[in-house]
């Protein structure tokens, strides 16, 4: 095992640790808050929330299987191809899972638009809790360990190059500031809105036979949104969008507006 050369001590300030903790707390609590508020305002059933939660969990396992096969070392070395395949897997599998749940499990009993919103809260909530929250809390505890044990105890790898890469990541993590925390909070809010919008769109494809196109539109939007998030970080022309804590707002807001007009159009008939 190799340990990276520590030329300066790495410490996590109290503000950084608080920011990492908050970055995990918001996505953990947000789905619960949304469920309670939505239940009180709409009187919608809570079961679609659970169905959405379990569906995302099932899709995650299926997606992990595809990733194990498709994500070869060659693919991982080509970042744009790696993120494109990752985006396609999420877009196709998640929206297919959403459609299957609404068509096979919810179709007869939960056939109201409110149930689509409930499903979206559960689907997005599972992603926030198991993805964003667990990752942020993992970083938080890593920061605590770094302060307690020292960076050298955490930076060990099979090669010297890998250990140096881990050291660089730890340094970046220790520099987490309010801008990064705000980005995590906004991303959680936007993620919840995105999954609710996708659920409404897929609901339309399930209950309006002539509107099956919305399923494929949801797949395209989901894939595009995920890949655009990657492009924001690597394409210089998109740097202007990063002036906000979460550039995802430029993706999610237009999608939410589009889905709202779809909903209004179908309900005006």
ZATINU-322382 format. One record per residue: residue number from 0; residue in three letters; chain; x, y, z of N, C-alpha, C, O in turn. Coordinates in steps of 0.05 Angstrom, whole numbers, plus 5000, padded with zeros to 4 digits. Layout:
<pts>
NUM:ala:A:X:Y:Z:X:Y:Z:X:Y:Z:X:Y:Z .
...
</pts>
This chain:
<pts>
0:unk:A:5017:4976:5000:5000:5000:5000:5017:5025:5000:5039:5026:5013 .
1:unk:A:5008:5045:4986:5023:5071:4984:5008:5092:4999:4983:5093:4998 .
2:unk:A:5022:5110:5012:5011:5133:5026:5021:5158:5012:5045:5161:5007 .
3:unk:A:5003:5176:5006:5011:5201:4992:5029:5218:5010:5028:5217:5034 .
4:unk:A:5046:5233:4997:5065:5251:5011:5049:5274:5022:5038:5290:5007 .
5:unk:A:5048:5277:5048:5033:5299:5061:5053:5322:5067:5069:5320:5085 .
6:unk:A:5051:5343:5050:5069:5365:5054:5057:5386:5072:5072:5403:5083 .
7:unk:A:5031:5386:5077:5018:5404:5095:4994:5390:5107:4981:5374:5094 .
8:unk:A:4989:5397:5132:4967:5383:5146:4940:5391:5134:4936:5415:5128 .
9:unk:A:4923:5372:5130:4896:5377:5120:4876:5376:5143:4874:5356:5157 .
10:unk:A:4862:5398:5147:4842:5399:5168:4816:5409:5157:4815:5424:5137 .
11:unk:A:4794:5400:5168:4767:5409:5161:4758:5429:5182:4755:5422:5206 .
12:unk:A:4752:5453:5174:4743:5474:5193:4715:5467:5202:4701:5450:5191 .
13:unk:A:4706:5480:5224:4679:5476:5234:4658:5484:5213:4638:5471:5211 .
14:unk:A:4664:5505:5198:4645:5514:5178:4642:5494:5155:4621:5489:5145 .
15:unk:A:4665:5482:5148:4665:5461:5127:4649:5437:5136:4633:5426:5121 .
16:unk:A:4654:5428:5160:4640:5404:5171:4610:5410:5173:4594:5392:5167 .
17:unk:A:4603:5434:5181:4575:5441:5183:4562:5441:5155:4540:5431:5152 .
18:unk:A:4577:5452:5136:4566:5452:5108:4562:5424:5097:4542:5419:5084 .
19:unk:A:4581:5406:5102:4578:5379:5093:4554:5365:5107:4539:5350:5095 .
20:unk:A:4552:5370:5133:4529:5359:5148:4503:5369:5137:4484:5354:5133 .
21:unk:A:4501:5395:5132:4476:5407:5121:4470:5396:5093:4447:5392:5086 .
22:unk:A:4491:5392:5078:4488:5381:5051:4476:5353:5051:4463:5345:5032 .
23:unk:A:4480:5338:5073:4468:5312:5076:4441:5313:5089:4423:5298:5083 .
24:unk:A:4437:5332:5108:4412:5334:5123:4389:5343:5105:4367:5332:5107 .
25:unk:A:4393:5362:5087:4372:5372:5071:4360:5351:5052:4335:5347:5053 .
26:unk:A:4376:5336:5036:4364:5315:5020:4352:5292:5036:4335:5277:5026 .
27:unk:A:4361:5289:5061:4350:5268:5078:4323:5275:5088:4305:5258:5089 .
28:unk:A:4319:5300:5096:4294:5309:5108:4274:5319:5088:4250:5317:5092 .
29:unk:A:4284:5330:5065:4266:5342:5046:4243:5324:5036:4220:5333:5036 .
30:unk:A:4248:5298:5029:4226:5281:5020:4205:5277:5042:4181:5275:5036 .
31:unk:A:4214:5276:5067:4194:5273:5089:4177:5297:5091:4153:5296:5094 .
32:unk:A:4190:5321:5090:4175:5346:5092:4155:5349:5068:4132:5356:5072 .
33:unk:A:4165:5343:5044:4147:5344:5021:4123:5326:5023:4101:5333:5016 .
34:unk:A:4128:5302:5033:4106:5282:5036:4086:5292:5056:4062:5290:5050 .
35:unk:A:4094:5303:5078:4076:5314:5098:4060:5337:5088:4035:5338:5091 .
36:unk:A:4074:5356:5075:4060:5380:5065:4041:5372:5042:4018:5382:5042 .
37:unk:A:4049:5355:5024:4032:5347:5002:4008:5332:5012:3986:5335:5001 .
38:unk:A:4011:5315:5032:3989:5300:5043:3968:5318:5055:3944:5314:5052 .
39:unk:A:3977:5338:5070:3959:5357:5083:3944:5375:5063:3921:5381:5067 .
40:unk:A:3958:5382:5042:3946:5400:5022:3928:5386:5003:3907:5397:4995 .
41:unk:A:3935:5362:4995:3920:5348:4974:3902:5325:4983:3884:5317:4969 .
42:unk:A:3908:5315:5007:3895:5291:5018:3900:5267:5000:3884:5248:5001 .
43:unk:A:3921:5267:4985:3928:5245:4968:3938:5221:4984:3948:5225:5007 .
44:unk:A:3935:5197:4973:3944:5173:4987:3975:5173:4989:3989:5184:4972 .
45:unk:A:3985:5161:5010:4013:5160:5014:4026:5135:5001:4050:5134:4998 .
46:unk:A:4009:5116:4993:4021:5091:4982:4037:5096:4956:4058:5084:4953 .
47:unk:A:4028:5114:4938:4045:5120:4915:4073:5130:4922:4092:5126:4907 .
48:unk:A:4075:5144:4945:4102:5153:4954:4119:5129:4959:4143:5128:4951 .
49:unk:A:4108:5109:4973:4123:5084:4978:4130:5069:4953:4152:5058:4949 .
50:unk:A:4110:5068:4934:4115:5055:4909:4138:5068:4893:4155:5054:4882 .
51:unk:A:4138:5094:4893:4159:5109:4880:4186:5104:4893:4206:5100:4879 .
52:unk:A:4187:5103:4919:4211:5098:4934:4222:5070:4927:4246:5067:4921 .
53:unk:A:4205:5050:4928:4214:5022:4923:4221:5018:4893:4239:5003:4887 .
54:unk:A:4207:5032:4875:4213:5029:4847:4241:5040:4841:4256:5028:4826 .
55:unk:A:4248:5063:4852:4275:5074:4848:4296:5055:4859:4317:5051:4846 .
56:unk:A:4290:5043:4882:4309:5024:4894:4314:5000:4875:4336:4992:4871 .
57:unk:A:4292:4990:4864:4294:4967:4846:4309:4974:4821:4326:4959:4811 .
58:unk:A:4303:4998:4810:4316:5007:4785:4346:5011:4791:4363:5006:4773 .
59:unk:A:4353:5020:4815:4381:5024:4821:4397:4998:4820:4420:4998:4811 .
60:unk:A:4385:4977:4830:4398:4950:4828:4402:4941:4799:4423:4931:4792 .
61:unk:A:4381:4945:4783:4383:4938:4755:4404:4954:4741:4420:4944:4725 .
62:unk:A:4404:4980:4747:4424:4998:4734:4452:4990:4742:4471:4992:4726 .
63:unk:A:4456:4983:4768:4482:4974:4777:4492:4950:4762:4516:4947:4756 .
64:unk:A:4473:4932:4755:4481:4908:4739:4490:4916:4711:4510:4905:4702 .
65:unk:A:4476:4935:4698:4484:4944:4672:4511:4958:4673:4528:4954:4656 .
66:unk:A:4515:4974:4694:4540:4988:4697:4564:4969:4700:4586:4973:4690 .
67:unk:A:4559:4947:4715:4581:4928:4719:4590:4916:4693:4613:4909:4690 .
68:unk:A:4571:4913:4674:4578:4901:4648:4589:4922:4628:4608:4917:4614 .
69:unk:A:4576:4946:4628:4582:4965:4607:4606:4983:4614:4620:4992:4596 .
70:unk:A:4610:4988:4640:4631:5007:4648:4659:4993:4649:4669:4987:4670 .
71:unk:A:4670:4989:4625:4696:4977:4623:4717:4998:4629:4712:5022:4630 .
72:unk:A:4742:4989:4632:4764:5008:4638:4767:5027:4614:4774:5051:4619 .
73:unk:A:4763:5017:4590:4766:5035:4566:4745:5057:4566:4751:5080:4560 .
74:unk:A:4720:5049:4574:4699:5069:4574:4704:5090:4596:4699:5114:4592 .
75:unk:A:4713:5082:4619:4718:5100:4641:4740:5120:4634:4741:5142:4646 .
76:unk:A:4758:5113:4616:4780:5131:4608:4770:5153:4589:4785:5172:4584 .
77:unk:A:4746:5149:4577:4735:5169:4559:4711:5182:4574:4689:5171:4574 .
78:unk:A:4716:5205:4585:4696:5217:4604:4669:5222:4591:4649:5217:4602 .
79:unk:A:4670:5234:4566:4644:5240:4554:4628:5215:4548:4603:5216:4551 .
80:unk:A:4641:5194:4539:4627:5169:4534:4616:5156:4560:4594:5146:4560 .
81:unk:A:4633:5158:4581:4625:5147:4607:4599:5161:4617:4580:5148:4625 .
82:unk:A:4599:5187:4615:4576:5202:4625:4552:5200:4607:4529:5201:4616 .
83:unk:A:4556:5196:4581:4534:5193:4563:4520:5166:4568:4496:5165:4570 .
84:unk:A:4536:5145:4571:4524:5118:4577:4510:5119:4604:4489:5108:4607 .
85:unk:A:4522:5132:4623:4510:5134:4650:4483:5149:4648:4464:5141:4661 .
86:unk:A:4483:5171:4632:4458:5186:4629:4437:5170:4615:4413:5171:4622 .
87:unk:A:4445:5155:4595:4425:5138:4580:4414:5117:4598:4390:5111:4598 .
88:unk:A:4430:5104:4615:4420:5084:4633:4400:5096:4653:4379:5084:4657 .
89:unk:A:4406:5119:4663:4388:5132:4682:4362:5140:4668:4340:5135:4678 .
90:unk:A:4364:5152:4645:4341:5162:4631:4322:5139:4622:4298:5141:4626 .
91:unk:A:4334:5118:4611:4317:5096:4601:4306:5079:4623:4282:5073:4624 .
92:unk:A:4324:5071:4642:4315:5052:4663:4296:5066:4683:4276:5054:4691 .
93:unk:A:4303:5090:4692:4286:5103:4711:4258:5109:4700:4238:5105:4714 .
94:unk:A:4257:5119:4676:4231:5125:4664:4215:5100:4657:4190:5100:4658 .
95:unk:A:4229:5079:4649:4215:5053:4644:4204:5042:4670:4182:5032:4671 .
96:unk:A:4220:5044:4692:4210:5036:4718:4187:5052:4727:4168:5041:4739 .
97:unk:A:4187:5078:4722:4165:5096:4729:4140:5088:4714:4118:5086:4726 .
98:unk:A:4143:5082:4688:4120:5074:4672:4109:5047:4681:4085:5044:4684 .
99:unk:A:4127:5028:4687:4118:5001:4695:4103:5003:4722:4082:4990:4725 .
100:unk:A:4113:5020:4740:4099:5022:4766:4071:5034:4763:4052:5025:4775 .
101:unk:A:4069:5055:4746:4043:5068:4743:4024:5051:4726:4000:5053:4731 .
102:unk:A:4035:5036:4708:4018:5020:4690:4009:4994:4704:3987:4985:4700 .
103:unk:A:4027:4981:4718:4022:4954:4729:4014:4954:4758:3999:4936:4767 .
104:unk:A:4022:4974:4774:4016:4974:4802:3995:4995:4810:3977:4989:4826 .
105:unk:A:3998:5019:4798:3980:5041:4807:3956:5045:4789:3939:5061:4795 .
106:unk:A:3955:5032:4766:3937:5040:4744:3908:5043:4753:3896:5063:4748 .
107:unk:A:3897:5022:4765:3868:5022:4771:3860:5039:4795:3840:5053:4795 .
108:unk:A:3876:5038:4816:3869:5051:4841:3880:5079:4844:3867:5096:4856 .
109:unk:A:3903:5083:4833:3916:5109:4837:3919:5123:4809:3940:5123:4797 .
110:unk:A:3896:5133:4800:3895:5144:4773:3889:5174:4772:3877:5184:4753 .
111:unk:A:3898:5188:4793:3894:5217:4795:3922:5231:4792:3942:5220:4800 .
112:unk:A:3921:5255:4782:3946:5270:4779:3960:5274:4805:3985:5274:4806 .
113:unk:A:3945:5275:4827:3957:5278:4853:3974:5254:4860:3995:5256:4873 .
114:unk:A:3966:5231:4850:3981:5206:4855:4008:5207:4840:4027:5196:4849 .
115:unk:A:4008:5220:4817:4033:5223:4802:4053:5240:4818:4077:5234:4819 .
116:unk:A:4043:5261:4830:4060:5278:4846:4071:5262:4870:4094:5264:4877 .
117:unk:A:4053:5247:4883:4061:5230:4906:4083:5211:4898:4102:5207:4912 .
118:unk:A:4078:5198:4875:4099:5179:4865:4125:5193:4861:4146:5183:4868 .
119:unk:A:4124:5217:4849:4149:5232:4843:4164:5239:4869:4188:5239:4869 .
120:unk:A:4149:5246:4890:4162:5251:4915:4177:5227:4926:4199:5229:4936 .
121:unk:A:4164:5203:4923:4177:5179:4932:4201:5171:4915:4222:5163:4926 .
122:unk:A:4198:5173:4889:4219:5165:4870:4243:5184:4874:4266:5174:4878 .
123:unk:A:4238:5210:4874:4260:5229:4878:4271:5228:4906:4295:5232:4910 .
124:unk:A:4253:5223:4925:4262:5221:4953:4282:5199:4957:4301:5202:4972 .
125:unk:A:4277:5176:4945:4296:5154:4948:4323:5161:4936:4344:5154:4948 .
126:unk:A:4323:5174:4913:4349:5183:4901:4363:5202:4919:4388:5200:4922 .
127:unk:A:4349:5221:4931:4361:5241:4949:4373:5228:4974:4395:5234:4982 .
128:unk:A:4357:5210:4985:4366:5197:5011:4389:5178:5006:4409:5179:5021 .
129:unk:A:4386:5160:4986:4407:5140:4982:4431:5150:4966:4452:5139:4967 .
130:unk:A:4427:5172:4952:4448:5183:4936:4461:5208:4949:4483:5206:4960 .
131:unk:A:4447:5230:4947:4459:5256:4956:4464:5256:4986:4486:5263:4995 .
132:unk:A:4445:5247:5002:4448:5248:5031:4471:5229:5041:4488:5237:5057 .
133:unk:A:4470:5205:5031:4491:5185:5040:4519:5194:5031:4538:5191:5046 .
134:unk:A:4521:5206:5007:4547:5216:4998:4557:5239:5015:4581:5239:5024 .
135:unk:A:4540:5258:5021:4547:5281:5037:4555:5273:5065:4575:5283:5076 .
136:unk:A:4539:5255:5077:4546:5246:5104:4572:5230:5104:4588:5231:5124 .
137:unk:A:4577:5216:5082:4603:5201:5080:4626:5221:5080:4646:5216:5093 .
138:unk:A:4623:5243:5066:4644:5264:5066:4647:5277:5093:4669:5282:5102 .
139:unk:A:4624:5281:5107:4625:5293:5134:4641:5276:5153:4658:5286:5167 .
140:unk:A:4635:5250:5153:4650:5232:5171:4679:5229:5163:4696:5224:5179 .
141:unk:A:4684:5231:5137:4712:5230:5128:4727:5255:5139:4750:5253:5146 .
142:unk:A:4714:5277:5139:4726:5301:5150:4732:5298:5180:4753:5307:5189 .
143:unk:A:4713:5287:5194:4718:5282:5223:4742:5263:5227:4759:5268:5244 .
144:unk:A:4743:5242:5211:4765:5223:5213:4792:5237:5206:4812:5231:5219 .
145:unk:A:4792:5254:5186:4816:5268:5178:4826:5285:5201:4850:5286:5207 .
146:unk:A:4808:5300:5214:4816:5317:5237:4826:5300:5261:4844:5308:5275 .
147:unk:A:4814:5277:5264:4821:5260:5287:4846:5243:5282:4863:5241:5300 .
148:unk:A:4848:5230:5259:4869:5211:5253:4892:5222:5237:4914:5212:5237 .
149:unk:A:4886:5244:5222:4906:5255:5203:4901:5244:5175:4891:5222:5171 .
150:unk:A:4909:5260:5156:4904:5253:5128:4919:5228:5119:4909:5212:5104 .
151:unk:A:4943:5224:5130:4960:5201:5122:4946:5175:5128:4950:5155:5113 .
152:unk:A:4930:5174:5149:4916:5149:5156:4894:5143:5137:4885:5120:5135 .
153:unk:A:4884:5163:5122:4862:5159:5103:4871:5155:5075:4857:5144:5058 .
154:unk:A:4895:5165:5068:4904:5164:5040:4922:5140:5036:4947:5142:5039 .
155:unk:A:4911:5118:5029:4926:5094:5023:4914:5081:4998:4890:5079:4994 .
156:unk:A:4931:5072:4980:4922:5060:4954:4943:5041:4944:4965:5038:4956 .
157:unk:A:4937:5027:4923:4955:5006:4912:4978:5018:4897:4999:5006:4894 .
158:unk:A:4975:5043:4887:4997:5056:4873:5001:5084:4884:4983:5095:4896 .
159:unk:A:5025:5094:4880:5031:5121:4889:5013:5142:4875:5004:5161:4887 .
160:unk:A:5008:5138:4849:4991:5156:4834:4963:5157:4845:4951:5179:4847 .
161:unk:A:4952:5134:4852:4925:5133:4863:4924:5147:4890:4905:5162:4896 .
162:unk:A:4945:5144:4906:4945:5157:4932:4946:5187:4930:4934:5201:4945 .
163:unk:A:4962:5197:4910:4963:5225:4905:4936:5236:4895:4929:5259:4902 .
164:unk:A:4922:5220:4879:4896:5228:4870:4876:5231:4893:4860:5249:4895 .
165:unk:A:4877:5211:4911:4860:5212:4935:4867:5236:4953:4849:5248:4964 .
166:unk:A:4892:5242:4955:4901:5265:4971:4889:5291:4959:4880:5309:4973 .
167:unk:A:4890:5293:4932:4880:5317:4919:4850:5320:4924:4840:5342:4929 .
168:unk:A:4835:5297:4923:4807:5298:4928:4801:5307:4957:4782:5322:4962 .
169:unk:A:4817:5297:4976:4813:5304:5004:4818:5334:5008:4804:5347:5024 .
170:unk:A:4839:5344:4995:4844:5373:4997:4821:5390:4986:4813:5409:4998 .
171:unk:A:4810:5381:4963:4787:5395:4952:4763:5394:4970:4749:5414:4974 .
172:unk:A:4759:5371:4983:4737:5368:5001:4740:5385:5025:4720:5396:5035 .
173:unk:A:4764:5388:5035:4769:5405:5059:4764:5434:5053:4761:5450:5071 .
174:unk:A:4763:5441:5027:4759:5469:5020:4729:5475:5014:4723:5497:5003 .
175:unk:A:4712:5457:5020:4683:5461:5015:4674:5486:5030:4678:5489:5054 .
176:unk:A:4660:5504:5016:4651:5529:5027:4621:5533:5025:4606:5514:5018 .
177:unk:A:4612:5556:5032:4583:5562:5032:4571:5559:5004:4548:5551:5001 .
178:unk:A:4587:5566:4983:4577:5564:4955:4570:5535:4948:4550:5529:4936 .
179:unk:A:4588:5516:4957:4584:5488:4952:4560:5477:4968:4544:5461:4958 .
180:unk:A:4557:5487:4992:4534:5479:5009:4508:5488:4997:4488:5473:4996 .
181:unk:A:4508:5513:4989:4484:5524:4976:4477:5509:4951:4453:5504:4945 .
182:unk:A:4498:5501:4936:4493:5484:4912:4480:5458:4918:4462:5449:4904 .
183:unk:A:4489:5445:4940:4478:5419:4948:4449:5422:4956:4432:5405:4950 .
184:unk:A:4442:5444:4971:4415:5449:4980:4397:5454:4956:4375:5442:4954 .
185:unk:A:4405:5471:4938:4389:5478:4914:4386:5453:4896:4365:5449:4884 .
186:unk:A:4407:5437:4894:4406:5413:4878:4385:5393:4889:4371:5380:4873 .
187:unk:A:4383:5392:4915:4363:5374:4927:4335:5384:4920:4317:5368:4913 .
188:unk:A:4330:5410:4922:4304:5421:4915:4297:5417:4886:4275:5410:4879 .
189:unk:A:4317:5422:4869:4313:5419:4840:4309:5389:4833:4294:5383:4815 .
190:unk:A:4323:5371:4847:4320:5343:4842:4292:5333:4848:4281:5318:4833 .
191:unk:A:4281:5343:4870:4254:5336:4877:4234:5346:4856:4216:5331:4848 .
192:unk:A:4238:5371:4848:4220:5382:4827:4222:5367:4801:4202:5363:4787 .
193:unk:A:4247:5360:4794:4251:5345:4769:4236:5319:4769:4223:5312:4749 .
194:unk:A:4238:5303:4790:4225:5277:4791:4195:5279:4793:4181:5261:4783 .
195:unk:A:4185:5299:4805:4156:5304:4805:4146:5310:4777:4126:5299:4767 .
196:unk:A:4162:5327:4763:4154:5334:4735:4155:5309:4717:4137:5305:4701 .
197:unk:A:4176:5293:4719:4178:5269:4703:4155:5249:4709:4145:5236:4691 .
198:unk:A:4147:5248:4734:4125:5230:4742:4099:5239:4730:4083:5223:4721 .
199:unk:A:4094:5265:4729:4070:5276:4717:4070:5270:4687:4050:5263:4675 .
200:unk:A:4094:5272:4674:4096:5267:4645:4091:5238:4639:4076:5232:4620 .
201:unk:A:4102:5220:4655:4098:5191:4650:4069:5184:4657:4058:5166:4643 .
202:unk:A:4058:5196:4677:4030:5191:4684:4012:5197:4659:3993:5183:4654 .
203:unk:A:4018:5219:4645:4003:5226:4621:4005:5204:4600:3986:5198:4587 .
204:unk:A:4029:5192:4597:4033:5171:4577:4018:5146:4585:4011:5130:4568 .
205:unk:A:4013:5142:4611:3999:5118:4620:3969:5120:4617:3956:5101:4608 .
206:unk:A:3958:5143:4624:3929:5146:4624:3917:5160:4599:3893:5162:4597 .
207:unk:A:3934:5168:4581:3924:5178:4555:3938:5161:4534:3960:5166:4526 .
208:unk:A:3923:5142:4524:3934:5122:4506:3947:5134:4481:3968:5125:4472 .
209:unk:A:3935:5156:4471:3946:5169:4448:3971:5186:4454:3983:5198:4436 .
210:unk:A:3979:5187:4479:4001:5204:4488:4025:5187:4497:4040:5197:4515 .
211:unk:A:4029:5164:4486:4052:5148:4494:4078:5162:4489:4099:5155:4500 .
212:unk:A:4077:5182:4471:4102:5196:4464:4114:5209:4489:4139:5213:4490 .
213:unk:A:4098:5215:4509:4109:5228:4533:4128:5210:4548:4145:5220:4563 .
214:unk:A:4125:5184:4546:4145:5166:4558:4172:5170:4546:4192:5172:4560 .
215:unk:A:4173:5171:4519:4199:5174:4505:4210:5203:4509:4234:5207:4509 .
216:unk:A:4191:5222:4511:4201:5249:4517:4213:5251:4545:4234:5264:4548 .
217:unk:A:4201:5237:4564:4212:5236:4591:4240:5223:4591:4258:5232:4605 .
218:unk:A:4243:5202:4576:4269:5189:4574:4290:5208:4562:4313:5209:4571 .
219:unk:A:4282:5222:4541:4301:5241:4528:4308:5264:4546:4331:5272:4548 .
220:unk:A:4288:5275:4560:4293:5297:4579:4311:5288:4602:4329:5303:4610 .
221:unk:A:4306:5264:4612:4322:5254:4635:4351:5250:4626:4370:5258:4640 .
222:unk:A:4354:5237:4603:4381:5232:4593:4395:5258:4587:4419:5262:4595 .
223:unk:A:4382:5276:4574:4393:5302:4567:4401:5318:4592:4422:5331:4592 .
224:unk:A:4383:5318:4612:4389:5333:4636:4414:5323:4650:4431:5338:4659 .
225:unk:A:4416:5296:4652:4440:5284:4665:4465:5290:4650:4486:5297:4662 .
226:unk:A:4464:5289:4624:4488:5294:4608:4496:5323:4608:4519:5330:4607 .
227:unk:A:4476:5341:4608:4481:5370:4609:4495:5377:4635:4512:5395:4635 .
228:unk:A:4489:5364:4657:4502:5369:4682:4532:5364:4679:4548:5379:4690 .
229:unk:A:4539:5343:4664:4567:5337:4659:4580:5359:4641:4602:5368:4646 .
230:unk:A:4565:5368:4621:4576:5388:4602:4581:5414:4616:4600:5428:4609 .
231:unk:A:4565:5421:4636:4569:5446:4651:4597:5447:4664:4608:5468:4667 .
232:unk:A:4608:5424:4670:4634:5423:4684:4658:5421:4665:4680:5426:4674 .
233:unk:A:4654:5415:4640:4677:5411:4622:4677:5430:4598:4698:5434:4586 .
234:unk:A:4654:5441:4590:4653:5458:4566:4656:5487:4574:4639:5498:4589 .
235:unk:A:4677:5501:4566:4682:5529:4574:4659:5547:4568:4653:5566:4583 .
236:unk:A:4645:5542:4545:4623:5560:4537:4600:5559:4558:4584:5578:4559 .
237:unk:A:4598:5538:4573:4577:5535:4593:4585:5546:4620:4569:5545:4639 .
238:unk:A:4609:5557:4622:4619:5566:4648:4601:5588:4660:4599:5591:4684 .
239:unk:A:4588:5603:4642:4571:5625:4652:4548:5615:4669:4538:5629:4687 .
240:unk:A:4539:5590:4664:4517:5579:4679:4525:5571:4708:4508:5567:4725 .
241:unk:A:4551:5570:4712:4561:5562:4739:4563:5585:4758:4575:5582:4780 .
242:unk:A:4553:5608:4750:4554:5631:4769:4534:5627:4792:4537:5639:4813 .
243:unk:A:4515:5609:4788:4496:5602:4809:4506:5577:4824:4520:5561:4812 .
244:unk:A:4498:5574:4849:4507:5550:4864:4499:5524:4850:4515:5505:4852 .
245:unk:A:4476:5523:4837:4468:5499:4823:4459:5506:4795:4436:5515:4791 .
246:unk:A:4477:5502:4775:4469:5508:4747:4446:5491:4737:4435:5496:4716 .
247:unk:A:4439:5469:4752:4417:5452:4744:4391:5468:4741:4372:5458:4728 .
248:unk:A:4390:5491:4753:4366:5507:4752:4359:5514:4723:4336:5516:4715 .
249:unk:A:4380:5517:4706:4375:5524:4678:4364:5500:4662:4355:5503:4640 .
250:unk:A:4366:5476:4674:4355:5452:4662:4327:5446:4673:4308:5441:4658 .
251:unk:A:4326:5446:4699:4301:5437:4713:4278:5456:4709:4255:5447:4704 .
252:unk:A:4282:5482:4711:4260:5501:4709:4246:5499:4682:4222:5498:4681 .
253:unk:A:4261:5499:4659:4247:5496:4633:4231:5470:4631:4210:5469:4620 .
254:unk:A:4242:5448:4643:4228:5422:4642:4203:5424:4658:4182:5414:4649 .
255:unk:A:4204:5436:4682:4180:5438:4699:4159:5455:4685:4135:5448:4686 .
256:unk:A:4167:5477:4672:4148:5494:4657:4135:5478:4635:4111:5480:4631 .
257:unk:A:4151:5463:4620:4141:5447:4598:4120:5427:4608:4099:5424:4596 .
258:unk:A:4126:5413:4629:4108:5393:4640:4083:5406:4650:4061:5394:4648 .
259:unk:A:4085:5430:4662:4061:5444:4671:4042:5449:4648:4018:5446:4651 .
260:unk:A:4053:5458:4626:4036:5464:4603:4024:5438:4591:4001:5438:4581 .
261:unk:A:4038:5416:4592:4027:5390:4584:4003:5383:4602:3982:5375:4592 .
262:unk:A:4007:5386:4628:3986:5381:4647:3961:5398:4641:3939:5388:4641 .
263:unk:A:3965:5424:4637:3943:5443:4632:3929:5435:4606:3905:5437:4604 .
264:unk:A:3945:5428:4586:3933:5421:4560:3915:5396:4562:3893:5396:4552 .
265:unk:A:3925:5375:4576:3909:5351:4578:3885:5354:4596:3865:5340:4592 .
266:unk:A:3887:5372:4615:3864:5376:4633:3844:5396:4623:3823:5400:4636 .
267:unk:A:3849:5408:4601:3830:5428:4589:3810:5414:4571:3792:5427:4561 .
268:unk:A:3814:5388:4566:3797:5373:4548:3772:5362:4563:3755:5349:4551 .
</pts>
